[in-house]
Amino acid sequence: MPAPRKSATPAAHKAKRSVPSDSALSETSVKNIAISFGPEICNDLAAAEQHEWLITNGVGGFASGTVAGSGTRRYHGLLVAALHPPGGRTVLAGGVDEVVRVGSQTWALATHRWASGAVAPQGYLLIQNFRLDRATPVWTYQAGSIGIEKTIWMRHGENTTYIQYTLLESASPVALELKALVNYRDFHAATHAGDWRMRVEVVQSGVCVTAFEGAAPFYARCAGAACEPQHTWYRDFLFPREGERGLDDREDQLYAARFVVELQKGQTVTMVFSTQKDADLDGPRARKK
């Protein structure tokens, strides 16, 4: 079964026909190579989109994207779950739109391309560094005097993705708003929502999403954050790499929940997408397991 294509490097060309397992990744030289990009790459949208990351969970699921944070392929997403391992990969979480607020000032960390040709928001301009911590992608954003680190990883053996935010630097408390963008489609397909209505139900620390009758439920949760369920389709995302392949390059994603949390310098909060009702929501603890 075809898999998400990675960046146009020699190593990526060799591997692009299969999704590597965690064990396969550990056998590569990735863990021994210091991969780090500064603003000269990260703040150049075209250059940042040429560099892609991929993490896996050992049971056929994965998360992938670009250094810029924009999705350029239908295979990009924060939770592409193997609902029927090892195949049957389904895109459940497209992304998170992050907004940092201090007083009347706001900064958007996300980046999206739209079918209109617009790029909005333009969070890639705030990325000061991207690096791989072994195989784990880590971003550092600088929004005025505020420094924020974002780390993404998956739980081995589970369809669970963690997106952890750490406030590195700020003279005052920071409000972090996280908008969960979800989906439910085969990873080779594209969603054109029409009047599709998913069921979004409040659960402890977040929401449970059921795409349709008989669909596998999944969860978007963030311990310690206030959560408001939503149901708004964001329409006409653009995936330019798909257009280059002569394929459908448009996509709709559902804004399903809004989370808001206040952070002090040094504090951490973790967004969790999972098919597991009992997934560990403690990011620092989960990462140690």
Secondary structure, 3 states (H helix, E strand, C coil): CCCCCCCCCHHHHHHCCCCCCHHHHHHCCHHHCCCEECHHHHCCHHHHHHCEEEEECCCCCEEEEECCCCCCCCCCEEEEEEEECCEEEEEEEEEEEEEEEECCEEEECCEEEECCCCEEEEHHHHEEEEEEECCEEEEEEEECCEEEEEEEEECCCCCEEEEEEEEEECCCCEEEEEEEEEEEEECCCCCCCCCCCCEEEEECCEEEEECCCCCCCEEEECCCCEEEEEEEEEEEEECHHHHHCCCCCEEEEEEEEEEEEEECCCCEEEEEEECCCCCCCCHHHHHHC
